[in-house]
Each structure stands twice: as structure tokens, then as C-alpha cells.
Amino acid sequence: MRMLRIEFSSEELNGLRLADGPDPLWETVLSLHILQTRDAPLAFDPWRAAARGALARAGLTRTAEALMRLCPAASYFPDFLTPGQGSPYGSETDVLRHSVEQVLCTPKRRLRSELSRLCAHVPGPVPPGARQLAEGDPEALRRLGEALRRYYATAVEPYLPAIRHAAAEDRARRADAALSAGPAGLLGSYTTEPVWQQPDDAVTDAENDARTDPTGGGVLEAPYPTSRRLPLHGRALTLVPSLFCVRTPVALVDESLPPVLVHPLRPRPGWCAPPVRTEGEPLAQLIGASRARLLETLDRPMTTTGVAEALRLAVSTASRHTAVLREAGLVHSLRQGNAVLHARTSLGEALLSGGGPAR
């Protein structure tokens, strides 16, 4: 089996960083990959249909096709398209703007090198505009930036609530593992579930392997399109969650760049369904819009921090809303290790569904 192998010294292990949230350009590029494949059909076919429809209505079908040729679902696509290392919650617009500016400021030498490598890896004609991009042509770069922004606004941004929700749950789980057992515990949390999946649709659960070594460091292994060793050279590895990463983890090809490992969030089927309620509906009128959204968010147990990140609230505000819902019998809280998890009660379920008590 082809594997990605990352060896950690104790210093590198202690420098391990968990990104604040998904990165806009990583989500953009990896969602373009999803449009080119049939991976994870149960989870992503509804999004594919919705995204293609939205792109067609916005007149962006050809734009998306051009971006796909620049970002093929292959073992190589240019690193300069994904300069980010995860974004803070609530500031995706600012992070996207900054990331696109970084793309547009890529040195000509790097543009030429990476686009030449792309053309060597991908069969068929050279992607339109690739030569102009490789030369650092200002107009070609401007068009690329505009294409990335418009595609993101149409195919990714509408799904930010679902992306934030999945990322907040994952971050809470990883943070609890790190608090309980340090960096090794954080890496070990990826071995308890099939985080890394094989490309085919067969139920083949491949797991990471985080093993301690005599020097106090460790080794992380995961299935990968090619056999590869990623040296850290004393640098901190950043783990970035991605909703649109579905086959294997993804790392930058250029080992001189700050090391990043993007890993799947594995959303459940139905994740991209539109919200059932809006702020003007009876539930929001009864308990308030923020508490209604909080109650809807608790379709799975979450920590207060996870709720705050998913809804872009201050932790103190999320705690206060949760306490009110708990006192009303709509939410119950249970301590699990160092964390307190909140979940809907049967009364909360009944209030959401508009029916009788849940059985």
C-alpha cells in the first residue's frame, strides 16, 4: 500500500499545530476535485448537483471548468493555489481575500516551475491561460483571482454553516485528545476511526498509525496516492481539517514550504441540505433566533466551545444560551473526561419537529 510517512522528533511533536478551522482556498481547490470525481457519492452527490446548478445559473460553468484544468483531481496540482494553513472562525472573507492576494503575488519563477510540472503530469492540451500565468501576466493573474473568488462564493460559501459545524465537532474531539494526552494523544485520536479512506467506494477502512519511538517522537502514516516521506526538518506541522477532502490526506508537494497536512472531516449524508427553519419561523419567535440555531446545531453532542465556533458566538454567550435551554429542559449536559457535552433532550427534539415527545 502506498503511504505518506511523517517522522517526528520530540521537538517537532511538541510543535504540532491544529488549525483554527478549514482554509477557504483549500476548500475551493478540493471541492473542484470533488466535481471531477464520483468519490463518496452518498455524502457529495447532492452537493455536486446543487453546485453545478448554482454555477450554471451564475454563468460560471466555463470558469469552473478552467479552474478544474488548473486543479486536476490527480496526484499533482500547483501548491501556489493553496497558500493557507487554516482560518479562524468568523473571518473566512478576510482570510479568502488575503489568500487570493498571496496567490496573485506568487513569484514568477515559482509560477513557471509549478505550472510546468502540472503540464507534465496532466495529459492533454495545456490549460487555457497557463502560459500567461506562468509568465506572471497581470491580467491572467487578475482573472485567476476573480475566478477563485466567484467560484468560492457560489459553490463553497453557501455551505459554510455545515463546514463550520463539522470542523467544530472535529476540533473539539482533537482538542480533548490533546488536553488528555498531549501531542501524541492528538495524533493518536486519528487512529480510532477510519479518518483516511481509500479512493474507491468499497468499505476499506484504512487507519493512520501514530507510534512512539525511543527518541520520544513518533511516526504518522496514512494511505496516500504515492509513496512519500515528508520531512519536517524541525518545523511545526499544521493539521488542517477539510470537508471536501475525502480520499486521503493532502500535503504540499514542495517540501521547502511550511508543512501542512489537510485531513478529511467525512460529513454524513444530508450535510448540504438547506436549513429546515429560518429566523422568522415560530421556534425562533418562541425561544429566540440564537437559541433556535443552537438547538438545531445539537444534532450530535457538542462542547460549549464547539457550539460557539459552529455558531460564531463568544464562548460565554454560547454557555449562557446553553444554560437557558438546559433549564427549560430542551438540552441536557454530560461531563465526559475534561469536556462537557451538550445534546438535545426528547422535549427539544419534539419542539424542533413540531410533533409529540420523541420515543
FENQUIKA-V102141 format. One record per backbone hydrogen bond with DSSP energy under -1.0 kcal/mol. NH is the residue of the N-H (numbers start at 0). CO is the residue of the C=O. E is the energy in kcal/mol with one decimal. If there is no record, write none. Layout:
# FENQUIKA-V102141
((NH/CO/E) (NH/CO/E))
This chain:
# FENQUIKA-V102141
((3/221/-3.3) (4/227/-2.4) (5/219/-2.8) (7/217/-3.7) (12/8/-2.6) (13/9/-2.1) (14/10/-1.1) (15/12/-1.2) (16/236/-2.8) (18/238/-2.7) (26/22/-2.6) (27/23/-2.0) (28/24/-2.8) (29/25/-2.7) (30/26/-1.9) (31/27/-1.6) (32/28/-1.4) (33/29/-1.8) (34/30/-1.8) (35/32/-1.1) (36/33/-1.2) (43/39/-2.5) (44/40/-2.4) (47/43/-2.9) (48/44/-2.5) (49/45/-2.3) (50/46/-3.5) (51/47/-2.6) (52/48/-2.0) (53/49/-2.5) (54/50/-2.8) (55/51/-2.2) (56/52/-2.4) (57/53/-1.8) (58/55/-1.3) (59/54/-3.4) (63/59/-2.8) (64/60/-2.2) (65/61/-2.3) (66/62/-2.2) (67/63/-2.3) (68/64/-1.7) (69/65/-1.2) (70/66/-1.9) (73/71/-2.3) (81/78/-2.2) (90/87/-1.4) (94/90/-2.5) (95/91/-3.2) (96/92/-2.4) (97/93/-2.4) (98/94/-2.9) (99/95/-2.8) (100/96/-2.1) (101/97/-1.9) (102/98/-2.2) (103/99/-2.5) (104/100/-1.1) (105/102/-1.6) (110/106/-2.4) (111/107/-2.8) (112/108/-2.1) (113/109/-2.8) (114/110/-2.4) (115/111/-1.9) (116/112/-1.9) (117/113/-2.1) (118/114/-2.3) (119/115/-1.6) (120/116/-1.5) (121/117/-2.3) (129/126/-2.3) (132/128/-2.6) (133/129/-2.8) (134/130/-1.3) (135/132/-1.9) (136/131/-2.7) (140/136/-2.3) (141/137/-2.4) (142/138/-2.3) (143/139/-2.0) (144/140/-2.6) (145/141/-2.4) (146/142/-2.5) (147/143/-2.6) (148/144/-2.3) (149/145/-2.6) (150/146/-2.5) (151/147/-2.3) (152/148/-2.3) (153/149/-1.5) (154/150/-3.2) (155/151/-1.8) (156/151/-3.1) (158/155/-2.1) (159/156/-1.9) (162/158/-2.3) (163/159/-3.3) (164/160/-2.3) (165/161/-2.4) (166/162/-2.4) (167/163/-2.9) (168/164/-2.0) (169/165/-2.1) (170/166/-3.0) (171/167/-2.3) (172/168/-1.9) (173/169/-2.7) (174/170/-3.2) (175/171/-2.0) (176/172/-1.8) (177/173/-2.5) (178/174/-2.6) (179/175/-1.9) (180/176/-2.4) (181/177/-2.5) (184/180/-1.0) (185/181/-1.9) (186/182/-2.4) (187/183/-2.5) (188/184/-1.4) (189/186/-1.5) (190/187/-1.8) (194/192/-2.6) (203/201/-2.2) (208/220/-1.3) (210/218/-1.6) (215/212/-2.1) (217/7/-1.8) (218/210/-1.5) (219/5/-2.8) (221/3/-1.8) (223/1/-1.5) (227/2/-2.8) (229/4/-2.5) (234/231/-1.9) (237/258/-1.7) (238/16/-3.0) (239/260/-2.4) (241/262/-2.0) (249/261/-2.2) (256/253/-1.5) (260/237/-2.8) (261/249/-3.1) (262/239/-2.5) (264/241/-1.6) (270/267/-1.5) (272/269/-1.6) (280/277/-1.9) (284/280/-1.8) (285/281/-2.1) (286/282/-2.5) (287/283/-2.0) (291/287/-2.3) (292/288/-2.4) (293/289/-2.1) (294/290/-2.5) (295/291/-2.1) (296/292/-2.0) (297/293/-1.2) (298/296/-1.7) (301/341/-1.9) (306/302/-2.4) (307/303/-2.6) (308/304/-2.5) (309/305/-2.4) (310/306/-2.2) (312/307/-2.6) (317/313/-2.6) (318/314/-2.6) (319/315/-2.1) (320/316/-2.6) (321/317/-2.4) (322/318/-2.2) (323/319/-2.1) (324/320/-2.3) (325/321/-2.4) (326/322/-2.5) (327/323/-1.4) (328/325/-1.4) (329/324/-2.6) (330/324/-1.0) (331/342/-2.6) (333/340/-2.7) (335/338/-3.6) (338/335/-1.9) (340/333/-3.0) (341/301/-3.2) (342/331/-2.2) (344/329/-2.2) (348/344/-2.4) (349/345/-2.4) (350/346/-2.3) (351/347/-2.0) (352/348/-2.4) (353/349/-1.8))
